[in-house]
Amino acid sequence: MTILVTGATGNVGRNVVDLLVRAGADVRATSRDPDALDVPAGVDVRRADLAEPETFEQALRGVEKLFLYTQPAGVEGVLEVAKAAGVGHVVLLSSLAAAGRDPDHWIARWHLAEEAAIERSGLAWTFVRPGAFAANSLQWAEFVKKGEPVPILYAHSYLSSIHERDIAEVSTCALLQDGHAGAKYHITGGESITQAEQLALIGRAIGRELAFVDLTGDAARADFRARIGGRFEELVAEGTVGRGDASSIIETRIRYYEEALDGPEEIDRTVEKVLGKPARTFAEWAEDHKADFTN
Ligand SMILES: NC(=O)c1ccc[n+]([C@@H]2O[C@H](COP(=O)([O-])OP(=O)(O)OC[C@H]3O[C@@H](n4cnc5c(N)ncnc54)[C@H](OP(=O)(O)O)[C@@H]3O)[C@@H](O)[C@H]2O)c1
């Protein structure tokens, strides 16, 4: 059985490839730039771009299961190619935003649209819906490495950030085992702690006390606007957001952090139910990523 992993250079896809290879599966991996793919020996590497569904015709030939990273443009076309190729099951990297209170949130809209396209396709599916990635903290690395205080949006907001390895393990189970078709897995990390506590855990892992600047209100808005500046044009081009969405994206994010100041979130136990072991903690993530925070 051949399994195709898209987004194989990404935080999650890279781990899915590794886990499948360890399990002895026949793995094919795609990237828009296959030369950038650093995969274990034996993995069949192909170029494919979701924005050009025809590039999947070759990549999907003979494939039975598909791990799909998507973006809005092109998903319908890729699903048609998958059906024609005889793919039996799609495991989608979606988002917990798709299950959220705010279906108009741009991330929710994007992932709900791709989930709906998969449901309409008639292919068997599993939707993996993670909450915030622990890997988002990698954006702090440049400050930590320079020894500068880390600017954190709402440092005292609580997150139950999930280790990318747990997302990949749940996805790999859905690819390799029966019984996961039709499941929507809402998955989070093993604990809900503040971002300031997360930074302290990174500090403990690398043996340094780390300072931060707590950005709230208009300072948070300004910082966020600067961060999404260039990326916003890319999101508009790939169809992820509309041109008029910039300020609503910022306000949605601010609201999300302000609500998260109230206290720890309830921890979801789905990772434990699927894998038979608890989700990793942020301290484990920080240990695994020490090298990313040191020169
Ligand atoms: N960050 C969070 O807190 C969070 C939470 C929930 C869900 N998510 C979802 O998780 C996904 C991001 O996952 P990640 O962190 O593993 O990814 P990532 O590290 O950001 O990497 C993005 C991956 O997407 C691939 N990609 C981008 N555009 C593509 C295209 N046009 N065609 C084919 N592949 C393309 C890239 O492949 P190449 O560049 O090699 O082609 C790369 O492997 C998003 O859907 C996001 O909404 C994120």
The ligand as an SDF file (V2000), in Angstrom:
LIG
                    3D

 48 52  0  0  0  0  0  0  0  0999 V2000
   -0.0390   26.8440   13.5150 N   0  0  0  0  0  0  0  0  0  0  0  0
   -1.1000   26.4820   14.1960 C   0  0  0  0  0  0  0  0  0  0  0  0
   -1.2620   26.8090   15.3850 O   0  0  0  0  0  0  0  0  0  0  0  0
   -2.1460   25.6180   13.5400 C   0  0  0  0  0  0  0  0  0  0  0  0
   -3.2160   25.1340   14.3050 C   0  0  0  0  0  0  0  0  0  0  0  0
   -4.1860   24.3210   13.6900 C   0  0  0  0  0  0  0  0  0  0  0  0
   -4.0670   23.9960   12.3470 C   0  0  0  0  0  0  0  0  0  0  0  0
   -3.0250   24.4820   11.6180 N   0  0  0  0  0  0  0  0  0  0  0  0
   -2.9480   24.1390   10.2030 C   0  0  0  0  0  0  0  0  0  0  0  0
   -1.7900   23.3710    9.9320 O   0  0  0  0  0  0  0  0  0  0  0  0
   -1.3580   23.6680    8.6090 C   0  0  0  0  0  0  0  0  0  0  0  0
    0.1280   24.0410    8.6580 C   0  0  0  0  0  0  0  0  0  0  0  0
    0.8180   22.8700    8.9490 O   0  0  0  0  0  0  0  0  0  0  0  0
    2.3850   22.8300    9.1860 P   0  0  0  0  0  0  0  0  0  0  0  0
    2.7290   23.7470   10.3290 O   0  0  0  0  0  0  0  0  0  0  0  0
    2.8070   21.4110    9.2400 O   0  0  0  0  0  0  0  0  0  0  0  0
    2.9020   23.4810    7.8540 O   0  0  0  0  0  0  0  0  0  0  0  0
    4.1440   24.4050    7.6950 P   0  0  0  0  0  0  0  0  0  0  0  0
    5.2780   23.9190    8.5440 O   0  0  0  0  0  0  0  0  0  0  0  0
    3.6920   25.8060    7.7530 O   0  0  0  0  0  0  0  0  0  0  0  0
    4.5150   24.0580    6.1890 O   0  0  0  0  0  0  0  0  0  0  0  0
    3.6220   24.3220    5.1490 C   0  0  0  0  0  0  0  0  0  0  0  0
    3.6030   23.0920    4.2250 C   0  0  0  0  0  0  0  0  0  0  0  0
    2.6130   23.3140    3.2450 O   0  0  0  0  0  0  0  0  0  0  0  0
    3.1120   23.0160    1.9860 C   0  0  0  0  0  0  0  0  0  0  0  0
    2.4930   23.8610    0.9830 N   0  0  0  0  0  0  0  0  0  0  0  0
    2.2580   25.1890    1.0580 C   0  0  0  0  0  0  0  0  0  0  0  0
    1.6770   25.6200   -0.0770 N   0  0  0  0  0  0  0  0  0  0  0  0
    1.5620   24.5320   -0.8910 C   0  0  0  0  0  0  0  0  0  0  0  0
    1.0720   24.3230   -2.1970 C   0  0  0  0  0  0  0  0  0  0  0  0
    0.6030   25.3180   -2.9430 N   0  0  0  0  0  0  0  0  0  0  0  0
    1.0970   23.0750   -2.6920 N   0  0  0  0  0  0  0  0  0  0  0  0
    1.6110   22.0400   -1.9860 C   0  0  0  0  0  0  0  0  0  0  0  0
    2.0990   22.1720   -0.7310 N   0  0  0  0  0  0  0  0  0  0  0  0
    2.0820   23.4080   -0.2040 C   0  0  0  0  0  0  0  0  0  0  0  0
    4.6050   23.3200    2.0970 C   0  0  0  0  0  0  0  0  0  0  0  0
    5.2310   22.5060    1.1510 O   0  0  0  0  0  0  0  0  0  0  0  0
    6.3610   22.9890    0.1480 P   0  0  0  0  0  0  0  0  0  0  0  0
    6.7460   24.4060    0.4850 O   0  0  0  0  0  0  0  0  0  0  0  0
    7.4840   22.0150    0.3890 O   0  0  0  0  0  0  0  0  0  0  0  0
    5.7400   22.8250   -1.1930 O   0  0  0  0  0  0  0  0  0  0  0  0
    4.9200   22.8990    3.5230 C   0  0  0  0  0  0  0  0  0  0  0  0
    5.2750   21.5430    3.6030 O   0  0  0  0  0  0  0  0  0  0  0  0
   -2.2590   24.7660    8.0880 C   0  0  0  0  0  0  0  0  0  0  0  0
   -3.3020   24.1850    7.3360 O   0  0  0  0  0  0  0  0  0  0  0  0
   -2.8100   25.3890    9.3570 C   0  0  0  0  0  0  0  0  0  0  0  0
   -4.0560   26.0390    9.1910 O   0  0  0  0  0  0  0  0  0  0  0  0
   -2.0670   25.2660   12.1790 C   0  0  0  0  0  0  0  0  0  0  0  0
  1  2  1  0
  2  3  2  0
  2  4  1  0
  4  5  1  0
  4 48  2  0
  5  6  2  0
  6  7  1  0
  7  8  2  0
  8  9  1  0
  8 48  1  0
  9 10  1  0
  9 46  1  0
 10 11  1  0
 11 12  1  0
 11 44  1  0
 12 13  1  0
 13 14  1  0
 14 15  2  0
 14 16  1  0
 14 17  1  0
 17 18  1  0
 18 19  2  0
 18 20  1  0
 18 21  1  0
 21 22  1  0
 22 23  1  0
 23 24  1  0
 23 42  1  0
 24 25  1  0
 25 26  1  0
 25 36  1  0
 26 27  1  0
 26 35  1  0
 27 28  2  0
 28 29  1  0
 29 30  1  0
 29 35  2  0
 30 31  1  0
 30 32  2  0
 32 33  1  0
 33 34  2  0
 34 35  1  0
 36 37  1  0
 36 42  1  0
 37 38  1  0
 38 39  2  0
 38 40  1  0
 38 41  1  0
 42 43  1  0
 44 45  1  0
 44 46  1  0
 46 47  1  0
M  CHG  2   8   1  16  -1
M  END
$$$$
